[in-house]
Amino acid sequence: MQFSKVLIKFSAAAIAVGSIVGCGSGSAKPFSAGSANSSINSNSSSGSNSSSSSSASTPGTTASNSAPTTPPTPITVPPTPAGADPAGTIVYGSLQTQPGWQTCGGCGNIGGVGQGPDYHMTQGVSNPSLSGSAADFYVNGGPAYTGGYYFIEQPTIPNPVSYLRYDFDMFVPGQYASAPQAIEFEAQQTTNGNTYNFAWQADYASNTWRVFNYTTKEWEGTGIPLQRFAPDTWHHISAVFHAAGTQAIHDSLTVDGNTMGANISHQATATGTRLEFTAGFQVDLNASSTPYHVYVDNIKVTATD
Protein backbone atom coordinates (compact mmCIF):
# COMPACT_ATOMS: atom_id res chain seq x y z
CA MET A 1 0.00 0.00 0.00
CA GLN A 2 1.68 3.07 0.81
CA PHE A 3 4.04 -0.60 1.68
CA SER A 4 9.84 6.56 3.01
CA LYS A 5 13.64 9.37 1.85
CA VAL A 6 15.88 11.91 2.83
CA LEU A 7 18.89 10.57 1.00
CA ILE A 8 19.98 13.43 -1.24
CA LYS A 9 21.23 12.25 -4.61
CA PHE A 10 22.95 14.50 -7.09
CA SER A 11 23.06 12.58 -10.34
CA ALA A 12 20.07 12.52 -12.66
CA ALA A 13 19.78 8.77 -12.31
CA ALA A 14 19.85 8.98 -8.56
CA ILE A 15 17.16 11.61 -8.56
CA ALA A 16 15.03 9.27 -10.62
CA VAL A 17 15.77 6.49 -8.13
CA GLY A 18 14.58 8.68 -5.30
CA SER A 19 11.31 9.21 -7.10
CA ILE A 20 10.10 5.67 -6.50
CA VAL A 21 7.65 6.34 -3.74
CA GLY A 22 6.18 2.88 -3.73
CA CYS A 23 3.67 0.93 -1.73
CA GLY A 24 0.89 2.99 -3.23
CA SER A 25 2.20 5.77 -1.09
CA GLY A 26 1.57 8.60 -3.46
CA SER A 27 -2.20 8.63 -3.13
CA ALA A 28 -5.14 7.00 -1.43
CA LYS A 29 -5.72 3.42 -2.53
CA PRO A 30 -8.73 2.56 -4.64
CA PHE A 31 -10.86 -0.09 -2.99
CA SER A 32 -12.24 -1.92 -5.96
CA ALA A 33 -12.90 -5.61 -5.54
CA GLY A 34 -9.69 -7.60 -5.51
CA SER A 35 -9.08 -10.57 -7.74
CA ALA A 36 -9.65 -14.01 -6.34
CA ASN A 37 -7.73 -15.67 -9.18
CA SER A 38 -4.38 -17.33 -8.64
CA SER A 39 -2.76 -15.06 -11.19
CA ILE A 40 -3.23 -11.34 -10.61
CA ASN A 41 -2.14 -8.99 -13.36
CA SER A 42 -1.67 -5.25 -13.50
CA ASN A 43 -2.15 -3.04 -16.50
CA SER A 44 1.11 -1.52 -17.64
CA SER A 45 -0.49 1.91 -17.99
CA SER A 46 -2.39 3.69 -15.27
CA GLY A 47 -6.01 4.06 -16.28
CA SER A 48 -5.74 1.54 -19.10
CA ASN A 49 -8.36 -1.17 -19.44
CA SER A 50 -6.21 -3.43 -21.58
CA SER A 51 -4.66 -6.53 -20.02
CA SER A 52 -1.20 -7.90 -20.53
CA SER A 53 -2.13 -11.20 -22.09
CA SER A 54 1.38 -12.14 -23.10
CA SER A 55 2.47 -12.36 -19.48
CA ALA A 56 -0.65 -13.62 -17.75
CA SER A 57 0.03 -16.73 -15.69
CA THR A 58 -1.99 -19.80 -14.89
CA PRO A 59 -2.53 -20.73 -11.25
CA GLY A 60 0.60 -22.04 -9.57
CA THR A 61 2.84 -21.09 -12.48
CA THR A 62 4.82 -18.08 -13.59
CA ALA A 63 4.68 -16.22 -16.89
CA SER A 64 6.42 -18.21 -19.59
CA ASN A 65 8.20 -15.19 -21.06
CA SER A 66 10.05 -14.32 -17.85
CA ALA A 67 9.86 -17.19 -15.39
CA PRO A 68 12.98 -19.24 -14.56
CA THR A 69 13.40 -22.16 -16.95
CA THR A 70 13.85 -24.51 -14.01
CA PRO A 71 12.46 -23.17 -10.74
CA PRO A 72 15.16 -23.21 -8.06
CA THR A 73 14.68 -25.58 -5.16
CA PRO A 74 14.74 -24.09 -1.64
CA ILE A 75 17.81 -25.29 0.23
CA THR A 76 17.74 -23.33 3.47
CA VAL A 77 15.00 -22.91 6.04
CA PRO A 78 15.54 -19.47 7.62
CA PRO A 79 15.57 -18.98 11.39
CA THR A 80 12.60 -17.44 13.14
CA PRO A 81 13.45 -14.25 15.05
CA ALA A 82 13.55 -14.61 18.82
CA GLY A 83 11.06 -12.84 21.01
CA ALA A 84 7.50 -13.71 21.88
CA ASP A 85 4.52 -11.66 20.76
CA PRO A 86 2.49 -10.08 23.58
CA ALA A 87 -0.65 -11.73 24.86
CA GLY A 88 -3.93 -11.03 23.13
CA THR A 89 -2.53 -10.54 19.64
CA ILE A 90 -4.54 -10.86 16.45
CA VAL A 91 -2.81 -13.03 13.84
CA TYR A 92 -3.40 -12.60 10.10
CA GLY A 93 -1.61 -15.61 8.60
CA SER A 94 -0.65 -16.98 5.18
CA LEU A 95 -1.65 -13.75 3.46
CA GLN A 96 0.11 -14.80 0.25
CA THR A 97 -2.56 -17.51 -0.21
CA GLN A 98 -5.59 -15.28 0.36
CA PRO A 99 -7.84 -14.10 -2.45
CA GLY A 100 -8.46 -10.40 -2.73
CA TRP A 101 -5.01 -8.96 -3.44
CA GLN A 102 -5.45 -5.62 -5.21
CA THR A 103 -3.34 -3.28 -7.24
CA CYS A 104 -3.82 0.20 -8.58
CA GLY A 105 -1.89 0.75 -11.80
CA GLY A 106 0.83 3.35 -11.27
CA CYS A 107 0.14 3.91 -7.57
CA GLY A 108 3.62 2.63 -6.74
CA ASN A 109 5.14 5.61 -8.56
CA ILE A 110 5.91 9.04 -7.19
CA GLY A 111 2.67 10.83 -6.47
CA GLY A 112 0.82 7.58 -7.05
CA VAL A 113 0.27 8.48 -10.70
CA GLY A 114 1.66 7.85 -14.16
CA GLN A 115 2.38 4.73 -16.13
CA GLY A 116 3.29 1.79 -13.97
CA PRO A 117 5.41 -1.18 -14.98
CA ASP A 118 4.08 -4.46 -16.38
CA TYR A 119 3.81 -6.28 -13.05
CA HIS A 120 2.05 -9.38 -11.81
CA MET A 121 1.42 -11.69 -8.87
CA THR A 122 1.01 -15.46 -9.13
CA GLN A 123 -0.30 -17.42 -6.16
CA GLY A 124 -0.11 -21.13 -5.37
CA VAL A 125 3.54 -21.58 -6.33
CA SER A 126 4.84 -24.91 -4.96
CA ASN A 127 8.48 -24.54 -6.02
CA PRO A 128 10.21 -22.63 -4.62
CA SER A 129 8.12 -22.60 -1.47
CA LEU A 130 8.42 -23.36 2.24
CA SER A 131 4.72 -23.81 2.90
CA GLY A 132 3.83 -25.39 -0.44
CA SER A 133 1.96 -22.27 -1.56
CA ALA A 134 4.16 -19.23 -2.15
CA ALA A 135 3.44 -16.13 -4.22
CA ASP A 136 5.53 -14.85 -7.12
CA PHE A 137 5.74 -11.05 -7.37
CA TYR A 138 7.34 -10.02 -10.65
CA VAL A 139 7.85 -7.25 -13.17
CA ASN A 140 8.28 -7.85 -16.89
CA GLY A 141 9.52 -4.35 -17.69
CA GLY A 142 8.18 -0.84 -18.14
CA PRO A 143 9.38 2.70 -17.42
CA ALA A 144 12.59 2.84 -15.41
CA TYR A 145 12.24 3.32 -11.65
CA THR A 146 8.54 2.48 -11.57
CA GLY A 147 7.06 0.21 -8.93
CA GLY A 148 4.62 -2.69 -8.95
CA TYR A 149 2.50 -2.55 -5.80
CA TYR A 150 0.04 -5.06 -4.35
CA PHE A 151 -1.99 -4.85 -1.16
CA ILE A 152 -4.64 -6.87 0.65
CA GLU A 153 -7.24 -5.70 3.14
CA GLN A 154 -7.68 -7.46 6.49
CA PRO A 155 -10.26 -7.25 9.28
CA THR A 156 -9.94 -3.81 10.83
CA ILE A 157 -8.58 -2.89 14.26
CA PRO A 158 -10.48 -0.02 15.94
CA ASN A 159 -7.64 1.44 18.01
CA PRO A 160 -4.09 2.40 16.98
CA VAL A 161 -1.95 -0.74 17.20
CA SER A 162 0.13 -1.01 20.35
CA TYR A 163 2.11 -3.81 18.69
CA LEU A 164 2.51 -4.79 15.06
CA ARG A 165 4.78 -7.38 13.49
CA TYR A 166 5.13 -8.17 9.78
CA ASP A 167 6.86 -11.48 8.95
CA PHE A 168 7.59 -13.16 5.66
CA ASP A 169 10.07 -15.40 3.85
CA MET A 170 11.60 -14.35 0.53
CA PHE A 171 13.53 -16.15 -2.21
CA VAL A 172 15.43 -14.32 -4.97
CA PRO A 173 16.42 -16.60 -7.90
CA GLY A 174 20.07 -16.44 -8.92
CA GLN A 175 19.44 -14.93 -12.35
CA TYR A 176 17.69 -11.96 -10.70
CA ALA A 177 20.10 -11.43 -7.80
CA SER A 178 21.12 -7.91 -8.91
CA ALA A 179 17.99 -6.94 -10.81
CA PRO A 180 15.86 -5.15 -8.19
CA GLN A 181 16.01 -1.42 -7.71
CA ALA A 182 14.21 -1.92 -4.40
CA ILE A 183 11.91 -4.36 -2.61
CA GLU A 184 9.30 -2.95 -0.23
CA PHE A 185 6.80 -4.22 2.30
CA GLU A 186 4.33 -2.52 4.58
CA ALA A 187 1.34 -2.66 6.86
CA GLN A 188 -1.05 0.25 7.18
CA GLN A 189 -3.83 1.15 9.58
CA THR A 190 -6.38 3.93 9.36
CA THR A 191 -8.41 4.70 12.46
CA ASN A 192 -9.97 7.84 13.92
CA GLY A 193 -9.26 9.58 10.62
CA ASN A 194 -5.48 9.04 10.93
CA THR A 195 -3.38 6.80 8.70
CA TYR A 196 -0.45 4.99 10.31
CA ASN A 197 1.99 3.68 7.71
CA PHE A 198 4.62 1.10 8.64
CA ALA A 199 6.92 0.41 5.69
CA TRP A 200 10.48 -0.73 4.96
CA GLN A 201 12.41 -0.61 1.71
CA ALA A 202 15.44 -2.72 0.83
CA ASP A 203 17.10 -0.12 -1.40
CA TYR A 204 19.59 -1.79 -3.73
CA ALA A 205 20.68 1.59 -5.11
CA SER A 206 22.17 2.76 -1.80
CA ASN A 207 22.58 -0.68 -0.17
CA THR A 208 20.63 0.56 2.84
CA TRP A 209 17.26 0.03 4.48
CA ARG A 210 14.87 2.98 4.36
CA VAL A 211 11.52 3.79 5.96
CA PHE A 212 8.56 5.62 4.51
CA ASN A 213 7.23 9.00 5.59
CA TYR A 214 3.61 8.80 4.55
CA THR A 215 2.97 12.50 5.09
CA THR A 216 5.79 13.75 2.84
CA LYS A 217 5.55 10.71 0.52
CA GLU A 218 9.29 10.16 0.72
CA TRP A 219 11.63 7.35 1.70
CA GLU A 220 14.03 8.31 4.47
CA GLY A 221 17.47 6.91 5.21
CA THR A 222 17.99 4.96 8.43
CA GLY A 223 21.73 4.30 8.37
CA ILE A 224 20.97 0.57 8.53
CA PRO A 225 23.08 -1.22 5.90
CA LEU A 226 21.43 -3.62 3.48
CA GLN A 227 23.22 -6.88 2.89
CA ARG A 228 21.72 -7.90 -0.42
CA PHE A 229 19.79 -11.12 -0.27
CA ALA A 230 21.89 -14.12 -1.23
CA PRO A 231 20.25 -15.79 -4.22
CA ASP A 232 18.66 -19.23 -4.40
CA THR A 233 17.97 -19.48 -0.69
CA TRP A 234 15.19 -18.45 1.66
CA HIS A 235 15.50 -15.39 3.89
CA HIS A 236 13.27 -14.52 6.82
CA ILE A 237 12.35 -10.86 7.37
CA SER A 238 10.49 -9.60 10.44
CA ALA A 239 9.69 -6.00 11.34
CA VAL A 240 8.18 -4.73 14.58
CA PHE A 241 6.22 -1.47 14.83
CA HIS A 242 3.75 0.24 17.12
CA ALA A 243 1.61 3.35 17.36
CA ALA A 244 1.77 5.76 20.28
CA GLY A 245 -0.89 8.44 20.22
CA THR A 246 -0.60 9.82 16.69
CA GLN A 247 2.94 8.54 16.14
CA ALA A 248 3.78 5.57 13.90
CA ILE A 249 6.99 4.00 15.19
CA HIS A 250 9.39 1.58 13.47
CA ASP A 251 10.91 -0.38 16.35
CA SER A 252 13.19 -2.94 14.75
CA LEU A 253 14.01 -4.97 11.65
CA THR A 254 15.24 -8.57 11.77
CA VAL A 255 16.79 -10.28 8.76
CA ASP A 256 17.80 -13.94 9.05
CA GLY A 257 17.96 -13.69 12.82
CA ASN A 258 19.99 -10.46 12.92
CA THR A 259 17.95 -7.76 14.69
CA MET A 260 18.66 -4.09 14.00
CA GLY A 261 17.08 -1.45 16.20
CA ALA A 262 15.40 1.49 14.52
CA ASN A 263 13.19 3.52 16.91
CA ILE A 264 12.07 5.81 14.09
CA SER A 265 8.90 7.82 14.56
CA HIS A 266 6.60 9.64 12.13
CA GLN A 267 3.45 11.62 12.73
CA ALA A 268 0.35 9.77 11.52
CA THR A 269 -1.28 11.43 8.52
CA ALA A 270 -4.74 12.94 8.96
CA THR A 271 -6.53 11.46 5.95
CA GLY A 272 -10.11 11.34 7.23
CA THR A 273 -10.62 8.05 5.41
CA ARG A 274 -12.48 5.00 6.59
CA LEU A 275 -11.31 2.40 9.09
CA GLU A 276 -8.94 -0.04 7.39
CA PHE A 277 -6.03 -2.41 7.94
CA THR A 278 -3.88 -3.66 5.07
CA ALA A 279 -0.64 -5.38 4.18
CA GLY A 280 1.36 -4.71 1.02
CA PHE A 281 4.36 -5.75 -1.04
CA GLN A 282 6.13 -3.99 -3.92
CA VAL A 283 8.87 -4.66 -6.48
CA ASP A 284 10.65 -1.73 -8.20
CA LEU A 285 12.38 -1.56 -11.57
CA ASN A 286 15.97 -0.35 -11.94
CA ALA A 287 17.40 2.11 -14.48
CA SER A 288 17.46 -0.58 -17.16
CA SER A 289 13.94 -1.82 -16.38
CA THR A 290 15.36 -5.30 -15.84
CA PRO A 291 12.59 -7.90 -15.39
CA TYR A 292 12.75 -10.06 -12.28
CA HIS A 293 10.85 -12.37 -9.92
CA VAL A 294 10.87 -12.71 -6.16
CA TYR A 295 9.01 -15.46 -4.31
CA VAL A 296 7.32 -14.67 -1.01
CA ASP A 297 5.95 -17.17 1.49
CA ASN A 298 4.44 -17.26 4.99
CA ILE A 299 3.31 -13.63 5.07
CA LYS A 300 1.99 -13.03 8.57
CA VAL A 301 0.91 -9.87 10.36
CA THR A 302 0.47 -9.96 14.13
CA ALA A 303 -1.14 -7.01 15.91
CA THR A 304 -2.50 -5.80 19.25
CA ASP A 305 -4.72 -2.76 19.65
Sequence and secondary structure as in RCSB ss.txt:
>XXXX:A:sequence
MQFSKVLIKFSAAAIAVGSIVGCGSGSAKPFSAGSANSSINSNSSSGSNSSSSSSASTPGTTASNSAPTTPPTPI
TVPPTPAGADPAGTIVYGSLQTQPGWQTCGGCGNIGGVGQGPDYHMTQGVSNPSLSGSAADFYVNGGPAYTGGYY
FIEQPTIPNPVSYLRYDFDMFVPGQYASAPQAIEFEAQQTTNGNTYNFAWQADYASNTWRVFNYTTKEWEGTGIP
LQRFAPDTWHHISAVFHAAGTQAIHDSLTVDGNTMGANISHQATATGTRLEFTAGFQVDLNASSTPYHVYVDNIK
VTATD
>XXXX:A:secstr
    B     SHHHHHHHT   TTTTS       B SSEEE  SSTT     GGG   TT   TTTS SS     
      S    TT EEE  GGG S BEE TTTTSGGG S   EEEEEEEE SS SSS EEEEEEEE STT EEEE
EEE    SS  SEEEEEEEEE  GGGTT  SEEEEEEEEEETTEEEEEEEEEETTTTEEEEEETTTTEEEEEEEE
     TTSEEEEEEEEEEETTEEEEEEEEETTEEEEEEEEEE EE     EEEEEEEEE  TT   EEEEEEEEE
EEEE 
